[in-house]
Amino acid sequence: MRPYTKKAAKYYDLLHHRDVKDATRQVKLMASLWRKKTKRVLDAACGTGRLSIPLVKMGYEVTGLDITPAMMEVAKQKKGSDKVRFVVGDMCTYKGKKKFDAIVCGSNTLCHLMTDKKAVACLKNFRKNLVRGGTVVFDLWNCEKWGYSLDGRKTVREKGVTVHYTAKDRIDKKANIHQWEDRAKIDDHGEKLELVFAGRLRWRPADKWIKMLEKAGFKHPGVRYVKDKIYVFAKA
């Protein structure tokens, strides 16, 4: 997936991640899957800090890693972000100076890796960045529960900004490939602009991720189903 532009990063949360309480619930669930002595956490593909900041508030030492500097600039403007160490880099090749006790990766990010080879290589890199016995946790949409399509329209208004948002999906169920395009018509205090968010995802069932984790050298993989999400986890 290409890095977001500055304008796209500015409005990203307004379109996609407005529920702070949901992020807090999510990191608490993730934390329940790793060892109590966990201290250092890597938030891989941290974006605008949706998981990094509540993790810091829980007392963890957090490194937020993302390929898009513009997204991290948005994150740095948020309360509590001053305690997060932000690093620009690719989660599939990043090598930390010190290993982490846990790695989290949210918002279907791993689904952007279109081939199994790339996904396994990324998981192997996660394992290399973990201490022995450290935990990786990532979340995915439970497509079997709600279906694959997110087609629809919505209007969002917040602090003088109005966004008319249209989502269109194309699904290849045979290949499990989801091609999405979100268009946003934005009125920001009289300034009008239009943004397009587009990309491809490859959905894989949970048992496929379990096999790829094992191939990457992880142990004791597991799955937790919570409403419309699937949490996959394993030990290094």
Backbone torsions as a table, in degrees:
resi	resn	phi	psi	omega
1	MET	NA	137.3	-179.0
2	ARG	-73.1	148.0	175.4
3	PRO	-60.5	147.1	179.4
4	TYR	-75.1	146.4	174.4
5	THR	-74.7	169.9	179.9
6	LYS	-60.9	-41.9	-179.1
7	LYS	-68.0	-41.6	179.1
8	ALA	-64.0	-40.9	179.3
9	ALA	-64.0	-37.4	-178.6
10	LYS	-59.3	-38.2	-175.3
11	TYR	-103.9	4.8	-173.9
12	TYR	-59.4	-49.3	-178.0
13	ASP	-63.1	-37.7	-179.0
14	LEU	-61.0	-33.3	-178.4
15	LEU	-88.9	-34.0	-167.6
16	HIS	-119.9	-37.4	-170.7
17	HIS	-133.7	71.4	-177.7
18	ARG	-92.2	-18.6	-172.0
19	ASP	-89.7	95.2	-179.2
20	VAL	-67.3	-37.3	-179.8
21	LYS	-63.2	-36.5	178.4
22	ASP	-64.4	-39.9	178.4
23	ALA	-64.3	-38.9	178.7
24	THR	-64.7	-43.4	176.8
25	ARG	-62.2	-38.8	-178.1
26	GLN	-64.3	-46.4	-178.4
27	VAL	-70.1	-30.2	176.2
28	LYS	-65.8	-39.7	176.9
29	LEU	-65.8	-44.2	178.7
30	MET	-59.1	-43.6	-179.0
31	ALA	-64.2	-27.4	179.2
32	SER	-70.5	-12.4	-177.1
33	LEU	-96.8	-4.0	177.4
34	TRP	-118.4	174.3	-174.1
35	ARG	-66.2	147.8	-178.6
36	LYS	-62.2	-29.6	-178.2
37	LYS	-81.4	5.5	178.2
38	THR	-59.0	132.9	-177.8
39	LYS	-127.9	-51.7	-175.3
40	ARG	-97.4	125.2	-176.3
41	VAL	-125.6	134.0	172.5
42	LEU	-102.3	124.4	173.9
43	ASP	-97.7	97.8	-176.3
44	ALA	-78.5	130.0	-174.1
45	ALA	60.0	58.2	-171.5
46	CYS	-71.3	-20.1	179.6
47	GLY	58.6	-127.3	-178.1
48	THR	-91.1	20.4	173.9
49	GLY	84.0	20.3	-175.9
50	ARG	-55.6	-40.8	179.0
51	LEU	-97.5	-33.1	-176.1
52	SER	-58.2	-46.4	-173.8
53	ILE	-68.6	-46.7	175.6
54	PRO	-64.8	-28.2	175.9
55	LEU	-66.1	-41.0	176.6
56	VAL	-62.3	-41.5	180.0
57	LYS	-64.0	-24.4	177.1
58	MET	-82.1	-4.3	175.3
59	GLY	102.8	6.4	-179.5
60	TYR	-86.0	153.3	171.3
61	GLU	-87.3	112.1	-169.4
62	VAL	-114.0	132.9	169.2
63	THR	-109.6	122.6	178.4
64	GLY	-99.5	119.5	-176.4
65	LEU	-113.3	129.3	177.3
66	ASP	-153.4	151.0	-178.9
67	ILE	-81.6	-11.6	-174.7
68	THR	-111.3	105.6	178.7
69	PRO	-57.5	-35.8	-177.4
70	ALA	-62.7	-36.1	178.7
71	MET	-66.7	-40.5	179.9
72	MET	-70.3	-29.7	175.6
73	GLU	-63.9	-37.0	175.0
74	VAL	-65.1	-43.5	179.9
75	ALA	-59.7	-39.6	-176.1
76	LYS	-67.2	-15.6	178.8
77	GLN	-84.9	-7.1	-175.5
78	LYS	-89.7	149.8	178.6
79	LYS	-62.1	130.5	179.5
80	GLY	94.1	-11.0	-176.6
81	SER	-71.3	-19.4	-178.1
82	ASP	-64.3	-16.5	179.8
83	LYS	-94.6	-2.5	177.7
84	VAL	-94.1	136.0	173.9
85	ARG	-91.9	109.1	-178.5
86	PHE	-92.8	135.7	-178.8
87	VAL	-134.0	133.1	175.2
88	VAL	-85.2	125.7	179.8
89	GLY	177.2	168.0	179.3
90	ASP	-92.8	123.5	-176.9
91	MET	-61.6	-23.0	-176.8
92	CYS	-83.4	-11.4	-179.8
93	THR	-128.7	-7.7	-176.0
94	TYR	-60.4	139.2	175.5
95	LYS	-130.1	110.3	-178.9
96	GLY	-75.4	154.7	178.0
97	LYS	-67.2	-33.8	175.7
98	LYS	-124.7	150.8	179.5
99	LYS	-79.1	159.6	-175.9
100	PHE	-106.6	155.2	175.4
101	ASP	-81.8	-25.5	179.7
102	ALA	-153.3	151.7	174.0
103	ILE	-129.0	130.0	174.3
104	VAL	-114.6	149.2	178.4
105	CYS	-146.7	109.0	-171.5
106	GLY	-105.9	178.5	170.4
107	SER	58.9	41.5	175.0
108	ASN	62.2	18.9	-173.8
109	THR	-56.3	-41.1	-178.0
110	LEU	-65.9	-19.2	178.0
111	CYS	-71.2	-14.3	176.2
112	HIS	-74.3	-12.9	176.4
113	LEU	-83.5	106.3	-165.8
114	MET	-77.9	-22.9	178.8
115	THR	-111.9	150.5	177.4
116	ASP	-61.0	-35.0	-180.0
117	LYS	-60.0	-45.4	179.0
118	LYS	-67.1	-38.7	-179.8
119	ALA	-64.9	-44.4	179.5
120	VAL	-65.1	-40.6	178.9
121	ALA	-61.4	-39.7	178.7
122	CYS	-67.0	-42.6	177.6
123	LEU	-62.8	-37.4	176.7
124	LYS	-62.5	-38.9	178.5
125	ASN	-67.9	-36.4	173.2
126	PHE	-57.5	-47.9	-177.9
127	ARG	-60.4	-39.8	179.7
128	LYS	-64.3	-25.9	-179.4
129	ASN	-91.6	1.6	-179.8
130	LEU	-104.4	147.1	170.5
131	VAL	-69.8	162.7	177.3
132	ARG	-62.0	126.8	-177.7
133	GLY	87.7	-1.9	177.3
134	GLY	-69.0	164.3	-171.9
135	THR	-119.9	137.3	168.1
136	VAL	-107.0	137.2	177.2
137	VAL	-135.7	128.2	174.4
138	PHE	-138.2	153.3	-177.1
139	ASP	-115.0	152.3	-179.7
140	LEU	-139.5	153.8	171.0
141	TRP	-69.9	142.8	175.9
142	ASN	-87.8	84.1	-174.6
143	CYS	-63.9	-29.8	-179.2
144	GLU	-65.9	-23.3	-178.2
145	LYS	-87.1	-46.9	-174.6
146	TRP	-107.4	-2.1	-178.0
147	GLY	89.8	177.1	-172.3
148	TYR	-97.4	-18.9	-170.4
149	SER	-94.7	139.1	174.2
150	LEU	-117.2	22.7	179.1
151	ASP	-54.2	139.3	176.8
152	GLY	161.5	177.8	178.9
153	ARG	-131.8	149.3	173.8
154	LYS	-157.1	158.1	175.8
155	THR	-121.7	131.4	-178.8
156	VAL	-120.5	133.0	176.9
157	ARG	-128.1	129.2	-179.3
158	GLU	-159.4	124.1	174.8
159	LYS	50.3	47.7	175.9
160	GLY	82.4	4.2	179.5
161	VAL	-112.3	129.3	176.8
162	THR	-117.3	131.8	-179.3
163	VAL	-126.5	124.2	171.3
164	HIS	-100.8	118.9	-165.7
165	TYR	-120.2	130.2	178.2
166	THR	-126.4	129.6	179.7
167	ALA	-115.6	131.9	176.5
168	LYS	-130.4	131.9	-178.5
169	ASP	-120.6	149.1	168.7
170	ARG	-127.4	126.0	-173.0
171	ILE	-117.0	128.9	169.9
172	ASP	-106.0	92.4	-174.6
173	LYS	-67.3	-26.7	179.1
174	LYS	-66.3	-41.5	-180.0
175	ALA	-95.6	-4.7	-177.1
176	ASN	58.5	38.3	179.3
177	ILE	-108.0	129.8	-177.1
178	HIS	-114.7	111.2	176.4
179	GLN	-101.4	120.6	-173.3
180	TRP	-121.9	151.8	176.7
181	GLU	-144.9	118.1	177.9
182	ASP	-111.1	125.3	177.5
183	ARG	-110.9	133.3	-178.0
184	ALA	-126.6	119.4	172.9
185	LYS	-97.3	117.8	-168.5
186	ILE	-116.6	135.7	171.9
187	ASP	-119.2	102.7	-176.9
188	ASP	-105.9	90.5	-179.5
189	HIS	53.2	43.2	177.0
190	GLY	97.9	-20.7	176.1
191	GLU	-83.4	123.2	-176.4
192	LYS	-107.4	136.0	176.8
193	LEU	-153.3	163.6	178.6
194	GLU	-129.1	132.1	179.8
195	LEU	-121.5	149.2	176.0
196	VAL	-123.1	123.6	173.8
197	PHE	-107.8	122.4	-177.0
198	ALA	-144.2	154.4	178.9
199	GLY	177.8	-174.2	178.3
200	ARG	-130.2	143.8	175.2
201	LEU	-126.4	151.0	171.3
202	ARG	-119.6	116.4	179.8
203	TRP	-83.1	137.5	175.4
204	ARG	-131.7	140.7	177.6
205	PRO	-66.9	160.4	-176.4
206	ALA	-57.1	-39.7	-178.2
207	ASP	-65.5	-26.8	175.1
208	LYS	-67.8	-42.0	177.2
209	TRP	-64.5	-36.4	177.2
210	ILE	-60.0	-46.1	179.9
211	LYS	-64.1	-39.2	179.7
212	MET	-69.3	-35.7	175.3
213	LEU	-62.2	-43.7	178.4
214	GLU	-64.1	-39.7	178.0
215	LYS	-64.3	-31.7	179.4
216	ALA	-80.6	-2.2	176.5
217	GLY	97.9	8.2	178.0
218	PHE	-80.8	159.5	179.8
219	LYS	-122.5	158.2	174.8
220	HIS	50.8	49.9	178.6
221	PRO	-68.3	152.7	179.0
222	GLY	-153.3	172.0	-177.9
223	VAL	-136.1	138.5	174.8
224	ARG	-124.4	124.4	178.9
225	TYR	-98.7	124.2	179.3
226	VAL	-135.7	106.9	-179.4
227	LYS	53.4	-116.2	-175.5
228	ASP	-96.9	12.9	-178.5
229	LYS	-120.4	155.4	172.6
230	ILE	-120.4	127.2	175.8
231	TYR	-106.1	122.2	-179.9
232	VAL	-110.4	136.1	-176.3
233	PHE	-145.8	160.1	179.7
234	ALA	-165.4	165.4	-179.4
235	LYS	-106.9	142.7	177.2
236	ALA	-80.3	NA	NA
